[in-house]
C-alpha cells in the first residue's frame, strides 16, 4: 500500500513538473459583455485617459505634472517637491501598500482585475486584437490556418496597431520627465537626446511585450502579489466563486429543462466561464492564485443562466462563509485595522502637504570653539546655517533669535536664496554675560521670508557660555 501511494505521489510530481515546463498555449479570451465588463472598460478609459492626457495640461504657466530630474524639481500642479521631500514618496508608497492590503482583505483582487497597469494595457491590446482578428473562434481559426497573404495582412495590421500604441505609451512616459511639448518638437525634428530615445523605445518595448505577448504569464509567474495574496484572504473576504452545491452535477440539457428532474445542477457545462478568462483557468475548480478577479466569468455565466431561465449568480462575488451558509462579517479586526491605518496615513499626508513650508533650515554650531569673549566683553558663539529654498522663486529672508535677551546677530550679508539653492551662511551671535543665566542656554533660530510671512522655519540650538556666566 505504501509503495502504491509513493508511486502515485511521484507520478503526480512528474505531471506537475511537466505542466510547469510545458510550452505555453496561447489563450484567446472570448469577448464578453455585462456589468462587470462595463466597469472594466470604464476603469480602463479613465486610467488610460489620465495617463495619456495629464502631461498635456498646464498649470500656472508650466506643465501640471512634471518630474524634472536634471533640475531636481517635481511639479505636481501647484506644489514643487524637492529631493528633500523624499519622505512624501515613502509615505505615498506605504499608503499604496496598505490600500492594497485593505481592499484585498475586503474584496479580493480588485486591483488586479480593474486597475493594475498589466490588466489595463492588456485589455487595450485585446480590443485591438478583437478589432482586427475578430472574436475567439475566428482568432483560433486564423492561428491554425497556414500562412497566406490574407493572414499576413491581418497579423501585420494588428502588430502595427500594437507598435504605434506602444510608441505612444513610451513617448507619454518620457513626457512626464521632459516637457512633453518640447519632447514632441524634438521628435519631429529628429533631435531627441540619447536617454530620451532609449527610454521611449524601452518603455514601448516593455508595453508591447507585456501586453501583447506575455499577458497572463506576468500575472501567474512574475507578479509576486499572486503568491502572497492568500495571506490577506479569510473566509469573509469577498471573492469570485462558483456555487458548487447549486451547479453540480454538470450536464448539457435543452433550454428551459428542469435540472432537478434530470438529476443535474444548474451548470450546463458550456465552458464559457473558461473561454472568457484572461488567465485560462476554470473557476469551477475553486479559488486559484491565477484568478485576477476580473469577473468576466460572472458576466458570461449570468448570460447563460438568463437564456436558460435559471436564476443568475451561479458564479458570483461571495464569501467562503456565505457559500457554506454561514453569516458573513464585513467589518472584522483585519479590515478595521487596515482601514484605520490607511485613514491615518492619508490624513497625515494631506495635513503635511497642506502645511508644508517651502524652506528648510538646519543649524550647525561650531564645535571647534565653544565660545569666545569679544573685546567689548560679550560672549560670542559661531553657527553655520543651511538654508534651503524649496519654492520655485527666489526669496530674501530675515533672521531672528529667540530665547535670550539682547542677542546681537552678525550675518555679514543678505540672506537671498535662489530656487532650489542650499545656502551655507556663517552666523555670529553675541550676548551680554549678564543675560546668560547658565552655561548652556536654549535658543531658537527663526527664519522668515520678507515677502511672505507664511514662509518661515524654526530650528532649536544652544548658546554656550562660561560656567557661572
C-alpha positions in Angstrom: 0.0 0.0 0.0 2.8 2.4 0.9 4.6 1.6 -2.4 1.5 2.3 -4.4 1.0 5.6 -2.5 4.6 6.6 -3.0 4.4 5.8 -6.7 1.2 7.8 -7.1 2.9 10.8 -5.3 6.0 10.5 -7.6 3.7 10.4 -10.7 1.8 13.5 -9.5 5.1 15.3 -9.0 6.2 14.4 -12.5 2.9 15.7 -14.0 3.3 19.0 -12.1 6.8 19.3 -13.3 5.8 18.6 -16.9 3.0 21.1 -16.6 5.4 23.7 -15.2 7.8 23.4 -18.1 5.2 22.7 -20.8 5.2 25.0 -23.8 2.8 27.9 -23.3 -0.5 27.6 -25.1 -1.8 30.9 -26.3 -5.0 32.0 -24.6 -7.7 33.5 -26.7 -10.2 35.2 -24.3 -13.8 35.4 -25.6 -15.3 38.8 -25.7 -17.9 39.3 -23.1 -20.4 42.0 -22.2 -22.1 42.7 -18.9 -22.0 45.0 -15.9 -18.5 43.9 -14.8 -17.2 44.2 -18.3 -18.6 47.7 -18.5 -16.8 48.6 -15.2 -13.5 47.2 -16.5 -14.0 49.3 -19.7 -14.8 52.4 -17.7 -11.8 51.9 -15.4 -9.5 51.3 -18.5 -10.8 54.5 -20.2 -10.4 56.6 -17.1 -6.9 55.3 -16.2 -5.5 55.5 -19.7 -7.2 58.9 -20.2 -5.4 60.2 -17.1 -2.1 58.7 -18.2 -2.1 59.9 -21.8 -3.8 63.4 -21.2 -2.3 64.5 -17.9 1.1 65.6 -19.3 -0.6 67.9 -21.8 -2.3 70.0 -19.1 -0.6 73.2 -17.9 -0.8 74.8 -14.5 0.5 78.3 -13.7 2.4 78.6 -17.0 4.1 75.2 -16.9 3.3 71.5 -17.3 1.0 70.5 -14.5 2.8 67.2 -13.7 6.5 67.1 -14.5 9.3 65.3 -12.8 12.3 67.4 -13.8 15.2 65.2 -12.8 18.1 67.4 -14.1 16.7 70.4 -12.1 15.7 68.1 -9.2 12.2 69.6 -9.2 9.0 67.6 -9.2 6.0 69.6 -10.2 2.5 68.4 -9.1 0.1 71.1 -10.0 0.7 74.0 -7.6 3.3 72.2 -5.4 7.0 71.8 -6.1 8.7 68.9 -4.4 12.5 68.6 -4.0 14.7 65.6 -3.2 14.5 66.6 0.4 10.8 65.8 0.3 11.5 62.1 -0.2 9.6 61.4 2.9 6.4 62.1 1.0 7.2 59.5 -1.6 7.9 57.0 1.2 4.6 57.8 2.8 2.8 57.5 -0.5 4.3 54.0 -1.1 3.2 53.0 2.4 -0.3 54.3 1.6 -0.4 52.3 -1.6 0.7 49.1 0.2 -1.9 49.5 2.9 -4.6 50.3 0.4 -3.8 47.1 -1.4 -4.0 45.2 1.9 -7.3 46.8 2.8 -9.1 46.2 -0.5 -7.7 42.7 -0.8 -8.9 41.6 2.6 -12.2 43.3 1.9 -12.9 42.2 -1.7 -10.1 40.1 -3.1 -8.1 41.1 -6.1 -9.9 44.3 -7.1 -6.6 46.0 -8.0 -5.6 43.2 -10.4 -9.0 43.0 -12.1 -9.7 46.7 -12.7 -6.7 48.9 -12.1 -3.4 47.1 -12.5 -1.3 48.5 -15.4 -0.8 45.0 -16.8 -4.6 44.4 -16.8 -5.4 47.8 -18.3 -2.9 47.7 -21.1 -3.7 44.1 -21.9 -7.4 45.0 -22.1 -6.5 47.7 -24.6 -4.4 45.3 -26.7 -7.2 42.7 -26.6 -9.5 45.4 -28.0 -7.2 46.0 -31.0 -6.8 42.2 -31.5 -10.6 41.7 -31.5 -11.0 44.7 -33.9 -8.6 43.2 -36.4 -8.8 39.4 -36.0 -12.3 39.1 -34.6 -13.6 37.2 -31.6 -12.1 34.0 -30.1 -13.3 31.4 -32.7 -12.0 33.5 -35.6 -8.7 34.0 -33.8 -8.2 30.3 -33.2 -9.1 29.5 -36.8 -6.7 32.2 -38.1 -3.8 30.9 -35.9 -4.4 27.3 -37.2 -4.6 28.3 -40.8 -1.5 28.1 -43.0 0.3 31.3 -43.8 -1.2 33.3 -46.7 -1.3 36.9 -47.9 -4.5 37.5 -46.0 -3.2 36.0 -42.8 0.0 38.0 -43.1 -2.0 41.2 -43.7 -4.3 40.7 -40.7 -1.4 39.9 -38.4 0.7 42.8 -39.7 -2.2 45.2 -39.2 -2.6 44.0 -35.6 1.0 44.3 -34.8 1.2 47.7 -36.5 -1.6 49.0 -34.2 0.2 47.5 -31.2 3.5 49.1 -32.1 2.0 52.5 -32.7 0.1 52.3 -29.4 3.3 51.2 -27.6 5.3 54.0 -29.0 2.7 56.5 -28.0 2.8 54.9 -24.5 6.6 55.3 -24.4 6.5 58.8 -25.6 4.0 59.8 -23.0 6.1 58.1 -20.3 9.1 60.2 -21.1 6.8 63.2 -21.3 6.4 63.1 -17.6 10.2 63.7 -17.2 10.8 66.0 -20.1 8.3 68.8 -21.0 6.0 66.9 -23.5 5.6 69.7 -26.0 9.4 70.2 -26.1 9.7 66.4 -26.5 7.3 66.4 -29.4 9.2 69.2 -31.2 12.5 67.3 -30.7 10.8 64.1 -32.0 9.5 65.9 -35.2 13.0 67.5 -35.7 14.8 64.2 -35.1 16.8 65.8 -32.3 16.0 63.6 -29.3 18.7 63.1 -26.8 20.2 59.6 -26.3 18.4 59.0 -22.9 15.1 60.2 -24.2 15.4 57.9 -27.2 16.4 55.0 -25.0 13.5 55.3 -22.6 10.9 55.9 -25.3 11.9 52.6 -27.0 12.5 50.7 -23.8 9.1 51.6 -22.3 7.5 50.9 -25.7 9.1 47.5 -26.0 8.0 46.7 -22.4 4.4 47.6 -23.2 4.5 45.7 -26.5 5.9 42.6 -24.9 4.0 42.6 -21.7 0.5 43.4 -23.0 0.9 41.8 -26.4 2.7 38.5 -25.7 3.4 37.8 -22.0 -0.1 38.8 -20.8 -1.3 36.3 -18.2 2.3 35.0 -17.7 3.1 38.3 -15.9 0.2 37.7 -13.5 0.9 34.0 -13.0 4.7 33.8 -12.9 6.2 37.2 -12.5 3.9 39.2 -10.2 4.7 38.5 -6.5 1.2 39.6 -5.5 -0.3 36.3 -6.8 1.8 34.4 -4.4 1.2 36.2 -1.1 -2.4 37.3 -1.7 -3.7 34.3 0.2 -2.2 35.7 3.4 -4.7 38.5 3.2 -7.7 36.3 2.5 -10.0 34.9 5.1 -13.5 33.2 5.0 -15.2 36.6 5.0 -13.2 38.0 2.0 -15.4 38.8 -1.0 -14.1 36.6 -3.9 -15.4 35.3 -7.2 -16.6 31.8 -6.6 -18.6 29.0 -8.3 -21.6 27.7 -6.2 -20.8 24.0 -6.4 -23.9 23.0 -4.4 -26.1 24.6 -6.9 -24.2 23.8 -10.1 -23.3 20.2 -9.6 -23.6 17.7 -11.2 -23.0 19.5 -14.5 -24.5 18.4 -17.8 -26.0 19.6 -21.1 -29.8 20.0 -21.5 -32.4 21.8 -23.5 -33.3 25.4 -22.8 -35.9 25.6 -20.1 -35.5 22.0 -18.9 -35.9 21.3 -15.2 -32.4 20.3 -14.0 -33.7 18.7 -10.8 -35.9 16.4 -12.9 -32.8 15.4 -14.9 -30.7 14.9 -11.7 -28.5 17.8 -12.7 -27.3 21.1 -11.3 -27.7 24.5 -12.9 -24.3 24.3 -14.7 -24.8 23.2 -18.3 -21.0 22.7 -18.7 -20.8 25.2 -21.6 -17.3 26.2 -20.6 -17.9 29.9 -21.4 -16.6 30.8 -18.0 -13.3 29.3 -19.1 -13.3 30.8 -22.5 -13.7 34.4 -21.3 -11.0 34.0 -18.6 -7.9 36.0 -19.5 -5.7 33.6 -17.5 -7.3 30.5 -18.8 -8.4 28.9 -15.5 -11.7 27.1 -14.7 -13.3 28.9 -11.8 -15.4 25.8 -11.1 -12.3 24.2 -9.7 -12.3 26.6 -6.8 -10.3 29.7 -5.9 -6.9 29.7 -7.6 -4.0 32.1 -7.3 -4.1 32.6 -11.1 -7.6 34.3 -10.8 -7.1 38.1 -11.2 -10.7 38.9 -10.1 -11.8 40.5 -13.4 -15.3 38.9 -13.1 -15.6 38.1 -16.8 -16.8 34.6 -15.8 -19.6 36.2 -13.8 -20.9 38.1 -16.8 -20.6 35.1 -19.1 -22.4 32.7 -16.6 -25.2 35.2 -15.9 -25.9 35.5 -19.6 -26.2 31.7 -19.9 -28.4 31.5 -16.8 -30.7 34.1 -18.2 -31.0 32.3 -21.5 -31.7 29.0 -19.7 -34.3 30.7 -17.4 -32.3 29.9 -14.3 -31.5 32.4 -11.5 -28.3 34.4 -12.0 -25.4 34.1 -9.6 -24.1 30.6 -10.2 -20.7 32.3 -10.4 -20.7 35.4 -8.3 -19.0 37.6 -5.8 -19.4 35.9 -2.5 -17.5 34.7 0.6 -16.5 31.2 1.7 -18.7 31.6 4.8 -21.7 32.5 2.7 -21.2 29.5 0.4 -21.3 27.4 3.5 -24.5 29.0 4.7 -22.8 30.9 7.5 -23.0 34.6 8.4 -20.5 36.9 6.7 -18.9 39.7 8.7 -17.7 42.6 6.6 -16.3 44.7 9.5 -13.8 42.5 11.2 -10.5 43.2 13.0 -8.3 42.9 9.9 -10.4 45.2 7.8 -10.8 47.8 10.6 -7.1 47.8 11.4 -6.1 48.3 7.7 -8.8 50.9 7.3 -7.7 52.9 10.4 -4.1 52.8 9.4 -4.9 53.8 5.8 -7.1 56.7 7.0 -4.4 57.9 9.5 -1.7 57.9 6.8 -3.9 59.7 4.3 -4.8 62.3 6.9 -1.2 62.7 7.8 0.0 63.1 4.2 -2.8 65.6 3.5 -2.1 67.6 6.6 1.7 67.6 6.0 1.4 68.7 2.4 -1.2 71.4 3.2 1.0 72.8 6.0 4.3 72.2 4.1 6.6 75.2 4.3 8.9 75.6 1.2 12.0 76.5 3.2 14.4 74.2 5.2 16.7 75.3 8.0 19.5 73.4 9.6 21.7 74.9 12.3 25.2 73.6 13.0 27.1 75.1 15.9 30.9 75.5 15.6 32.3 72.8 17.9 35.9 73.7 17.5 35.4 76.8 19.7 32.7 76.5 22.3 32.6 80.3 22.8 34.9 83.3 22.8 34.8 86.7 24.5 34.9 89.8 22.4 36.9 92.9 23.2 33.6 94.5 24.2 33.1 91.8 26.9 30.4 90.0 25.0 30.2 86.2 24.7 30.2 85.0 21.1 29.1 81.7 19.5 29.5 80.8 15.8 27.0 78.9 13.8 26.5 77.7 10.2 23.0 78.0 8.9 22.0 75.8 5.9 19.0 77.5 4.2 17.2 75.5 1.5 14.7 77.4 -0.7 12.2 74.8 -1.8 10.0 77.3 -3.6 10.0 78.0 -7.3 11.1 81.6 -6.9 13.9 83.4 -5.0 13.4 84.8 -1.6 15.1 87.2 0.8 14.9 86.1 4.4 15.3 87.8 7.8 16.7 86.0 10.8 15.6 86.3 14.4 16.9 84.5 17.5 14.6 83.9 20.4 15.4 82.6 23.9 18.0 85.1 25.1 17.7 88.8 25.8 19.7 91.3 23.8 21.1 88.9 21.2 23.2 90.6 18.6 23.2 88.9 15.2 26.2 89.3 12.8 25.3 87.9 9.3 27.7 89.8 7.1 25.4 89.5 4.1 21.8 89.5 2.9 20.1 86.1 3.1 19.0 85.8 -0.5 18.4 82.2 -1.7 17.6 81.2 -5.3 15.0 78.4 -6.1 16.5 75.1 -5.1 19.6 76.6 -3.7 21.2 75.5 -0.4 22.9 78.5 1.2 25.7 77.9 3.8 25.6 81.0 5.9 28.0 81.7 8.9 26.3 83.5 11.7 27.8 85.0 14.9 25.7 85.6 17.9 26.9 87.9 20.7 25.2 88.2 24.2 26.0 90.2 27.3 27.2 87.8 30.0 24.6 89.4 32.3 21.8 87.9 30.1 23.3 84.4 30.2 21.6 82.6 33.2 23.6 79.3 32.7 26.4 77.6 30.8 24.0 76.0 28.2 21.2 78.2 27.0 18.3 77.1 24.7 17.8 79.4 21.7 15.6 79.2 18.6 16.6 80.5 15.2 13.6 81.9 13.3 13.9 82.4 9.5 11.1 84.2 7.7 10.7 85.4 4.1 10.4 89.2 3.8 7.8 88.9 1.0 5.7 86.2 2.6 5.4 85.8 6.4 3.8 82.4 5.8 7.2 81.0 4.6 9.2 80.6 7.8 11.1 77.9 9.6 12.4 77.4 13.2 15.3 75.4 14.5 16.4 74.9 18.1 20.1 75.2 19.2 22.2 76.1 22.2 24.3 79.1 23.2 27.3 78.1 25.2 28.6 80.5 27.9 31.3 80.3 30.6 30.3 78.4 33.7 28.6 80.8 36.0 28.3 83.3 33.1 
